[in-house]
C-alpha cells in the first residue's frame, strides 16, 4: 500500500489546515511505542513508521493524482490502476523490497548538473574561449593555476567581498593544493578568517575530471576551511552526488563556468581579447609562487 507524505504549511499566516505534498513511498517498518503526555501526565501507546520515499525522476518530479483516483475505483484491477503509477512504483512491484534502496528518492540528484550543462555549446563564444584557454596552457599546465585562482576569486567575491587571493604553490609536491586564498568575515575581535584551498586541473574538455584528484583536495581541508576545484572539463554525476551527500565544503567550477568568467573579465577590464588577458595572467605566475 503506497503512502503519501505531507508536511504542514503556512498560508496567509495560518498554521493549521494546510499541508504540502512531499512525495509518496512505502512503509518499511512499523513499531509500537510508549510516549509521555506532558499536559495530562500520563503514558500512552502510539505507532512510529519508517518510510522509503520513492523517486519521480522519470516523471520529472510530477506526481499524477489520477493514479490515486484509479486505486480508489473498486471496479478496476490492480493491473488497470498501475497505468498511471510512477515508474519507481512499477519497478518495486516487479522487483520487490530488494529494489527499495535503488528506488529511493535522492534530493541531491536535483542539484546535480548534467554534462551538457557543464560544457559550452558547439559554436558558442564560451567554447571558443575554453578551447583557447586549454591550448594556451596545454604545454605548461602548471601555469593554469594562476588563471584558476583568478576565476575562483571573481566567483567568490560576488558573494564574499572580503576574499583575498593568496599565492600559488610550487609545481611539484603540492599534495593536491595549487592556490591559496582567504575570506575575512567580520571585524575586530569577533572576526573569522576562512582559509581557501584550491586545486586547478587543465584537462581534456571531453572527459570528466578524476574523483581521486577531488579526494586529495578534500583530504587537505581542516574544519572551517573551504575547498575550490577548478577544471577545464566537467564533473560526473557520481562525483557530484558524493560531494553533496558527504557535505564537503567544496566549490566546483567547470569548464563552461571558466569560459564565462574569463569572458566577463576580458570585457569588464578592457582587454582586447582573451589572448591578451591570458598573457597578462601568465606574466604574473612566477611572482606568485610560494
Order of alpha helices (4+ residues) and beta strands (2+ residues): beta-beta-beta-alpha-alpha-alpha-alpha-alpha-alpha-alpha-beta-beta-beta-alpha-beta-alpha-beta-alpha-alpha
